[in-house]
């Protein structure tokens, strides 16, 4: 509590005193935004300004992020809460649940218009989709990262964070779920994926396209997600301390069934297949017979896995257009409600 209080007070002081003609009284009339920081490239420092990879020479604190953006004082009253300061590969279920509960608590306050989450880009889409499923508010949540470290020439993090706060206080953002915002482009957490290892325009929604843009003059939206999410979601993680273990098995020519068998033996509650092979297909039937939930996804990056009565008869659920990593997120959350294949299929159809 003390750490949270200090972060809130320091951030409020920064937002109230920086920027010409922005007294604390005027700041009180601005919408509130809570920024939750988890780490990643946006909070990383390299050894020098040309270091655009292997930048692990330091971490940027939440207050450094805000001090670097005095312009925020003109658009919002910003509070900051540090959840972690880690690379996205180190994100855990414990941290995701802590983040979701913190966001739900913050958004329940009438003085808070929205939330922003900083995150490493490698697994950003997974955390964003998890929040899309379990945040219980229509207020905007914007997940933001960077492709260049804080210390780099032409770093993209500050503008991304600034645009994320702008989006979080935009009235048109209400009710559209959780967003991912980088490179001035606003994506739905349901559809977005990281499509390039290094480019700043890495995040794409391949079949659907972006929802809108954070342009210089204003934030604009052109689409609204139709799948269930946030305030209309049936999922509640408020009392959970963990989620069922679910793993992904990747398919390729002559793929061995041994990884799938090993995961079942290790106690996996669910398996997501990113394609398959004859050996894997046989093994998955054995997994289903042991009560393991199996979801068929695909490795190609776009397109639906079509509903199949034959697969349904085997007890296999199809992932619709979710890639394997997002299908894993939905299956983990869905398994807190049911293990029945037909009901799991209903959930995958709706979310």
One Martini backbone bead per residue (centre of mass of N, CA, C, O) as a GRO file, in nm:
protein
  351
    1UNK     BB    1   0.057   0.063  -0.020
    2UNK     BB    2   0.295   0.259   0.000
    3UNK     BB    3   0.393   0.233  -0.290
    4UNK     BB    4   0.132   0.325  -0.422
    5UNK     BB    5   0.112   0.602  -0.282
    6UNK     BB    6   0.380   0.717  -0.384
    7UNK     BB    7   0.323   0.686  -0.686
    8UNK     BB    8   0.070   0.862  -0.691
    9UNK     BB    9   0.187   1.122  -0.573
   10UNK     BB   10   0.426   1.165  -0.767
   11UNK     BB   11   0.258   1.167  -1.026
   12UNK     BB   12   0.074   1.404  -0.947
   13UNK     BB   13   0.296   1.610  -0.918
   14UNK     BB   14   0.403   1.594  -1.202
   15UNK     BB   15   0.127   1.667  -1.344
   16UNK     BB   16   0.084   1.946  -1.179
   17UNK     BB   17   0.385   2.101  -1.233
   18UNK     BB   18   0.403   2.046  -1.524
   19UNK     BB   19   0.385   2.276  -1.734
   20UNK     BB   20   0.253   2.541  -1.866
   21UNK     BB   21  -0.034   2.643  -1.717
   22UNK     BB   22  -0.062   2.384  -1.479
   23UNK     BB   23  -0.235   2.378  -1.233
   24UNK     BB   24  -0.378   2.184  -0.995
   25UNK     BB   25  -0.668   2.284  -1.039
   26UNK     BB   26  -0.686   2.212  -1.345
   27UNK     BB   27  -0.621   1.905  -1.312
   28UNK     BB   28  -0.891   1.818  -1.167
   29UNK     BB   29  -1.063   1.829  -1.451
   30UNK     BB   30  -0.927   1.587  -1.540
   31UNK     BB   31  -0.888   1.287  -1.641
   32UNK     BB   32  -0.833   0.966  -1.524
   33UNK     BB   33  -0.518   0.770  -1.520
   34UNK     BB   34  -0.395   0.437  -1.502
   35UNK     BB   35  -0.061   0.321  -1.481
   36UNK     BB   36   0.066   0.005  -1.572
   37UNK     BB   37   0.370  -0.154  -1.497
   38UNK     BB   38   0.590  -0.436  -1.647
   39UNK     BB   39   0.783  -0.358  -1.888
   40UNK     BB   40   1.029  -0.383  -2.122
   41UNK     BB   41   1.146  -0.195  -2.377
   42UNK     BB   42   1.013   0.074  -2.269
   43UNK     BB   43   1.210  -0.003  -1.988
   44UNK     BB   44   1.488   0.007  -2.149
   45UNK     BB   45   1.856  -0.013  -2.148
   46UNK     BB   46   2.135   0.070  -2.318
   47UNK     BB   47   2.474   0.130  -2.361
   48UNK     BB   48   2.365   0.289  -2.617
   49UNK     BB   49   2.196   0.463  -2.875
   50UNK     BB   50   2.258   0.212  -3.093
   51UNK     BB   51   2.110   0.006  -2.907
   52UNK     BB   52   1.865  -0.235  -3.058
   53UNK     BB   53   1.994  -0.473  -2.890
   54UNK     BB   54   2.060  -0.609  -2.603
   55UNK     BB   55   1.888  -0.430  -2.372
   56UNK     BB   56   2.036  -0.481  -2.033
   57UNK     BB   57   2.152  -0.200  -1.866
   58UNK     BB   58   1.850  -0.123  -1.775
   59UNK     BB   59   1.585   0.044  -1.588
   60UNK     BB   60   1.280   0.199  -1.604
   61UNK     BB   61   1.088   0.389  -1.428
   62UNK     BB   62   0.779   0.508  -1.391
   63UNK     BB   63   0.867   0.807  -1.327
   64UNK     BB   64   1.043   0.840  -1.576
   65UNK     BB   65   0.823   0.813  -1.785
   66UNK     BB   66   0.660   1.067  -1.686
   67UNK     BB   67   0.887   1.283  -1.682
   68UNK     BB   68   0.920   1.253  -2.007
   69UNK     BB   69   0.584   1.350  -2.005
   70UNK     BB   70   0.453   1.653  -1.952
   71UNK     BB   71   0.210   1.648  -2.160
   72UNK     BB   72   0.006   1.485  -1.982
   73UNK     BB   73  -0.098   1.733  -1.807
   74UNK     BB   74  -0.308   1.823  -2.049
   75UNK     BB   75  -0.501   1.531  -2.042
   76UNK     BB   76  -0.418   1.412  -1.742
   77UNK     BB   77  -0.451   1.223  -1.448
   78UNK     BB   78  -0.167   1.052  -1.335
   79UNK     BB   79  -0.121   0.724  -1.239
   80UNK     BB   80   0.106   0.483  -1.076
   81UNK     BB   81   0.168   0.118  -1.119
   82UNK     BB   82   0.378  -0.137  -1.014
   83UNK     BB   83   0.406  -0.477  -1.111
   84UNK     BB   84   0.670  -0.469  -1.299
   85UNK     BB   85   1.027  -0.529  -1.448
   86UNK     BB   86   0.991  -0.711  -1.733
   87UNK     BB   87   1.006  -0.927  -1.958
   88UNK     BB   88   0.761  -1.088  -2.140
   89UNK     BB   89   0.875  -1.385  -2.089
   90UNK     BB   90   0.814  -1.335  -1.757
   91UNK     BB   91   0.529  -1.368  -1.763
   92UNK     BB   92   0.264  -1.438  -1.532
   93UNK     BB   93  -0.015  -1.538  -1.380
   94UNK     BB   94   0.018  -1.372  -1.124
   95UNK     BB   95   0.055  -1.098  -1.275
   96UNK     BB   96  -0.206  -1.100  -1.441
   97UNK     BB   97  -0.398  -1.106  -1.198
   98UNK     BB   98  -0.295  -0.851  -1.063
   99UNK     BB   99  -0.360  -0.667  -1.299
  100UNK     BB  100  -0.664  -0.719  -1.328
  101UNK     BB  101  -0.743  -0.636  -1.039
  102UNK     BB  102  -0.628  -0.347  -1.055
  103UNK     BB  103  -0.803  -0.250  -1.290
  104UNK     BB  104  -1.081  -0.303  -1.169
  105UNK     BB  105  -1.041  -0.115  -0.930
  106UNK     BB  106  -0.980   0.148  -1.085
  107UNK     BB  107  -1.244   0.148  -1.278
  108UNK     BB  108  -1.450   0.180  -1.029
  109UNK     BB  109  -1.372   0.467  -1.037
  110UNK     BB  110  -1.508   0.778  -1.117
  111UNK     BB  111  -1.212   0.930  -1.169
  112UNK     BB  112  -1.171   0.700  -1.389
  113UNK     BB  113  -1.141   0.654  -1.747
  114UNK     BB  114  -0.865   0.476  -1.756
  115UNK     BB  115  -0.615   0.242  -1.886
  116UNK     BB  116  -0.258   0.160  -1.872
  117UNK     BB  117  -0.018  -0.072  -2.030
  118UNK     BB  118   0.296  -0.184  -1.989
  119UNK     BB  119   0.484  -0.388  -2.240
  120UNK     BB  120   0.614  -0.638  -2.380
  121UNK     BB  121   0.593  -0.760  -2.716
  122UNK     BB  122   0.615  -1.072  -2.727
  123UNK     BB  123   0.338  -1.112  -2.512
  124UNK     BB  124   0.122  -0.885  -2.534
  125UNK     BB  125  -0.128  -1.026  -2.669
  126UNK     BB  126  -0.191  -1.210  -2.425
  127UNK     BB  127  -0.248  -1.002  -2.206
  128UNK     BB  128  -0.459  -0.840  -2.362
  129UNK     BB  129  -0.662  -1.078  -2.397
  130UNK     BB  130  -0.702  -1.139  -2.102
  131UNK     BB  131  -0.822  -0.858  -2.037
  132UNK     BB  132  -1.057  -0.879  -2.244
  133UNK     BB  133  -1.193  -1.115  -2.061
  134UNK     BB  134  -1.163  -0.980  -1.734
  135UNK     BB  135  -1.254  -0.709  -1.764
  136UNK     BB  136  -1.529  -0.517  -1.580
  137UNK     BB  137  -1.536  -0.281  -1.817
  138UNK     BB  138  -1.594  -0.005  -2.048
  139UNK     BB  139  -1.338   0.104  -2.001
  140UNK     BB  140  -1.042   0.179  -2.116
  141UNK     BB  141  -0.772  -0.037  -2.240
  142UNK     BB  142  -0.414   0.020  -2.287
  143UNK     BB  143  -0.166  -0.149  -2.463
  144UNK     BB  144   0.191  -0.086  -2.435
  145UNK     BB  145   0.492  -0.034  -2.634
  146UNK     BB  146   0.824  -0.120  -2.774
  147UNK     BB  147   1.099  -0.148  -3.022
  148UNK     BB  148   1.262   0.066  -2.859
  149UNK     BB  149   1.458   0.178  -2.641
  150UNK     BB  150   1.483   0.441  -2.421
  151UNK     BB  151   1.802   0.495  -2.523
  152UNK     BB  152   1.735   0.546  -2.815
  153UNK     BB  153   1.728   0.634  -3.116
  154UNK     BB  154   1.420   0.697  -3.198
  155UNK     BB  155   1.218   0.639  -2.991
  156UNK     BB  156   0.875   0.501  -2.939
  157UNK     BB  157   0.757   0.506  -2.648
  158UNK     BB  158   0.652   0.795  -2.576
  159UNK     BB  159   0.434   0.816  -2.799
  160UNK     BB  160   0.282   0.563  -2.726
  161UNK     BB  161   0.206   0.654  -2.438
  162UNK     BB  162   0.064   0.914  -2.511
  163UNK     BB  163  -0.152   0.775  -2.697
  164UNK     BB  164  -0.271   0.594  -2.480
  165UNK     BB  165  -0.385   0.819  -2.302
  166UNK     BB  166  -0.558   0.950  -2.517
  167UNK     BB  167  -0.736   0.697  -2.562
  168UNK     BB  168  -0.837   0.655  -2.261
  169UNK     BB  169  -0.996   0.961  -2.290
  170UNK     BB  170  -1.176   0.864  -2.520
  171UNK     BB  171  -1.508   0.829  -2.565
  172UNK     BB  172  -1.500   0.625  -2.821
  173UNK     BB  173  -1.353   0.387  -2.646
  174UNK     BB  174  -1.597   0.301  -2.522
  175UNK     BB  175  -1.679  -0.051  -2.533
  176UNK     BB  176  -1.410  -0.187  -2.703
  177UNK     BB  177  -1.209  -0.267  -2.496
  178UNK     BB  178  -0.898  -0.389  -2.562
  179UNK     BB  179  -0.591  -0.237  -2.647
  180UNK     BB  180  -0.340  -0.190  -2.905
  181UNK     BB  181  -0.056   0.050  -2.902
  182UNK     BB  182   0.127   0.129  -3.199
  183UNK     BB  183   0.218   0.336  -3.439
  184UNK     BB  184  -0.072   0.497  -3.418
  185UNK     BB  185  -0.220   0.211  -3.372
  186UNK     BB  186  -0.544   0.058  -3.327
  187UNK     BB  187  -0.612  -0.244  -3.157
  188UNK     BB  188  -0.752  -0.538  -3.099
  189UNK     BB  189  -0.689  -0.792  -2.878
  190UNK     BB  190  -0.831  -1.020  -3.046
  191UNK     BB  191  -0.656  -0.964  -3.338
  192UNK     BB  192  -0.378  -0.916  -3.254
  193UNK     BB  193  -0.029  -0.928  -3.378
  194UNK     BB  194   0.299  -1.016  -3.404
  195UNK     BB  195   0.481  -0.969  -3.730
  196UNK     BB  196   0.767  -0.855  -3.617
  197UNK     BB  197   1.083  -0.843  -3.465
  198UNK     BB  198   1.172  -0.503  -3.529
  199UNK     BB  199   0.943  -0.333  -3.623
  200UNK     BB  200   0.729  -0.067  -3.548
  201UNK     BB  201   0.491  -0.216  -3.737
  202UNK     BB  202   0.430  -0.508  -3.607
  203UNK     BB  203   0.130  -0.463  -3.550
  204UNK     BB  204  -0.148  -0.681  -3.646
  205UNK     BB  205  -0.474  -0.723  -3.828
  206UNK     BB  206  -0.501  -0.910  -4.087
  207UNK     BB  207  -0.826  -0.933  -4.154
  208UNK     BB  208  -0.952  -0.665  -4.004
  209UNK     BB  209  -0.787  -0.453  -3.877
  210UNK     BB  210  -0.796  -0.163  -3.749
  211UNK     BB  211  -0.986   0.057  -3.546
  212UNK     BB  212  -0.754   0.292  -3.545
  213UNK     BB  213  -0.619   0.629  -3.463
  214UNK     BB  214  -0.339   0.830  -3.341
  215UNK     BB  215  -0.355   1.133  -3.426
  216UNK     BB  216  -0.258   1.460  -3.412
  217UNK     BB  217  -0.560   1.576  -3.377
  218UNK     BB  218  -0.690   1.276  -3.326
  219UNK     BB  219  -0.892   1.018  -3.217
  220UNK     BB  220  -0.981   0.739  -3.430
  221UNK     BB  221  -1.277   0.549  -3.530
  222UNK     BB  222  -1.404   0.255  -3.749
  223UNK     BB  223  -1.440   0.023  -3.525
  224UNK     BB  224  -1.614  -0.270  -3.372
  225UNK     BB  225  -1.625  -0.517  -3.168
  226UNK     BB  226  -1.832  -0.832  -3.156
  227UNK     BB  227  -1.711  -0.976  -2.948
  228UNK     BB  228  -1.676  -1.081  -2.645
  229UNK     BB  229  -1.621  -0.851  -2.357
  230UNK     BB  230  -1.561  -0.753  -2.059
  231UNK     BB  231  -1.860  -0.647  -1.949
  232UNK     BB  232  -1.972  -0.920  -2.125
  233UNK     BB  233  -1.831  -1.112  -1.960
  234UNK     BB  234  -1.823  -1.433  -1.771
  235UNK     BB  235  -1.553  -1.362  -1.634
  236UNK     BB  236  -1.399  -1.429  -1.298
  237UNK     BB  237  -1.085  -1.338  -1.110
  238UNK     BB  238  -1.112  -1.222  -0.811
  239UNK     BB  239  -1.052  -1.527  -0.660
  240UNK     BB  240  -0.799  -1.594  -0.812
  241UNK     BB  241  -0.452  -1.761  -0.810
  242UNK     BB  242  -0.510  -1.937  -1.071
  243UNK     BB  243  -0.459  -2.145  -1.363
  244UNK     BB  244  -0.494  -2.367  -1.583
  245UNK     BB  245  -0.295  -2.586  -1.750
  246UNK     BB  246  -0.166  -2.480  -2.074
  247UNK     BB  247  -0.062  -2.603  -2.394
  248UNK     BB  248   0.158  -2.607  -2.687
  249UNK     BB  249   0.143  -2.776  -3.008
  250UNK     BB  250   0.351  -2.813  -3.281
  251UNK     BB  251   0.318  -2.846  -3.626
  252UNK     BB  252   0.461  -3.092  -3.858
  253UNK     BB  253   0.640  -3.286  -4.031
  254UNK     BB  254   0.649  -3.568  -3.851
  255UNK     BB  255   0.535  -3.522  -3.586
  256UNK     BB  256   0.563  -3.579  -3.264
  257UNK     BB  257   0.384  -3.713  -2.975
  258UNK     BB  258   0.562  -3.672  -2.718
  259UNK     BB  259   0.493  -3.387  -2.613
  260UNK     BB  260   0.194  -3.447  -2.557
  261UNK     BB  261   0.231  -3.684  -2.364
  262UNK     BB  262   0.402  -3.530  -2.156
  263UNK     BB  263   0.189  -3.316  -2.081
  264UNK     BB  264  -0.022  -3.510  -1.978
  265UNK     BB  265   0.157  -3.640  -1.759
  266UNK     BB  266   0.211  -3.347  -1.618
  267UNK     BB  267  -0.106  -3.214  -1.609
  268UNK     BB  268  -0.265  -3.111  -1.833
  269UNK     BB  269  -0.577  -2.953  -1.898
  270UNK     BB  270  -0.459  -2.843  -2.180
  271UNK     BB  271  -0.455  -2.841  -2.550
  272UNK     BB  272  -0.286  -2.677  -2.819
  273UNK     BB  273  -0.307  -2.696  -3.171
  274UNK     BB  274  -0.058  -2.617  -3.424
  275UNK     BB  275  -0.156  -2.827  -3.577
  276UNK     BB  276  -0.024  -3.145  -3.727
  277UNK     BB  277  -0.032  -3.511  -3.716
  278UNK     BB  278  -0.089  -3.837  -3.713
  279UNK     BB  279   0.039  -3.882  -3.431
  280UNK     BB  280  -0.104  -3.649  -3.286
  281UNK     BB  281  -0.396  -3.733  -3.342
  282UNK     BB  282  -0.383  -3.994  -3.175
  283UNK     BB  283  -0.294  -3.862  -2.903
  284UNK     BB  284  -0.541  -3.675  -2.859
  285UNK     BB  285  -0.746  -3.899  -2.804
  286UNK     BB  286  -0.607  -3.984  -2.542
  287UNK     BB  287  -0.640  -3.712  -2.398
  288UNK     BB  288  -0.948  -3.694  -2.400
  289UNK     BB  289  -0.992  -3.966  -2.239
  290UNK     BB  290  -0.839  -3.806  -1.981
  291UNK     BB  291  -0.974  -3.498  -1.977
  292UNK     BB  292  -0.844  -3.330  -2.196
  293UNK     BB  293  -0.836  -3.031  -2.340
  294UNK     BB  294  -0.893  -2.974  -2.698
  295UNK     BB  295  -0.744  -2.742  -2.936
  296UNK     BB  296  -0.784  -2.631  -3.271
  297UNK     BB  297  -0.549  -2.477  -3.448
  298UNK     BB  298  -0.296  -2.268  -3.612
  299UNK     BB  299   0.010  -2.157  -3.806
  300UNK     BB  300  -0.061  -1.924  -4.041
  301UNK     BB  301  -0.204  -1.634  -3.907
  302UNK     BB  302  -0.485  -1.698  -4.059
  303UNK     BB  303  -0.791  -1.788  -4.013
  304UNK     BB  304  -1.021  -2.034  -3.978
  305UNK     BB  305  -1.133  -2.291  -3.780
  306UNK     BB  306  -1.352  -2.509  -3.864
  307UNK     BB  307  -1.628  -2.651  -3.804
  308UNK     BB  308  -1.655  -3.000  -3.671
  309UNK     BB  309  -1.825  -3.289  -3.624
  310UNK     BB  310  -1.592  -3.484  -3.602
  311UNK     BB  311  -1.436  -3.333  -3.382
  312UNK     BB  312  -1.668  -3.312  -3.182
  313UNK     BB  313  -1.698  -3.625  -3.151
  314UNK     BB  314  -1.397  -3.628  -3.015
  315UNK     BB  315  -1.374  -3.353  -2.829
  316UNK     BB  316  -1.293  -3.118  -3.024
  317UNK     BB  317  -1.190  -2.789  -3.038
  318UNK     BB  318  -1.233  -2.487  -3.208
  319UNK     BB  319  -1.057  -2.157  -3.260
  320UNK     BB  320  -1.110  -2.024  -3.502
  321UNK     BB  321  -0.900  -1.723  -3.523
  322UNK     BB  322  -0.715  -1.819  -3.311
  323UNK     BB  323  -0.428  -1.838  -3.204
  324UNK     BB  324  -0.250  -2.037  -3.001
  325UNK     BB  325  -0.185  -1.829  -2.771
  326UNK     BB  326  -0.485  -1.734  -2.741
  327UNK     BB  327  -0.622  -2.005  -2.703
  328UNK     BB  328  -0.484  -2.058  -2.436
  329UNK     BB  329  -0.609  -1.827  -2.278
  330UNK     BB  330  -0.908  -1.907  -2.315
  331UNK     BB  331  -0.888  -2.194  -2.199
  332UNK     BB  332  -0.801  -2.120  -1.915
  333UNK     BB  333  -1.054  -1.952  -1.851
  334UNK     BB  334  -1.275  -2.161  -1.931
  335UNK     BB  335  -1.183  -2.386  -1.716
  336UNK     BB  336  -1.320  -2.221  -1.475
  337UNK     BB  337  -1.619  -2.324  -1.585
  338UNK     BB  338  -1.537  -2.570  -1.796
  339UNK     BB  339  -1.501  -2.918  -1.965
  340UNK     BB  340  -1.712  -2.912  -2.181
  341UNK     BB  341  -1.686  -2.917  -2.517
  342UNK     BB  342  -1.947  -2.767  -2.609
  343UNK     BB  343  -1.903  -2.525  -2.416
  344UNK     BB  344  -1.626  -2.447  -2.521
  345UNK     BB  345  -1.723  -2.389  -2.809
  346UNK     BB  346  -1.910  -2.158  -2.734
  347UNK     BB  347  -1.682  -1.975  -2.631
  348UNK     BB  348  -1.513  -1.967  -2.897
  349UNK     BB  349  -1.747  -1.839  -3.065
  350UNK     BB  350  -1.780  -1.563  -2.876
  351UNK     BB  351  -1.448  -1.472  -2.826
   0.00000   0.00000   0.00000
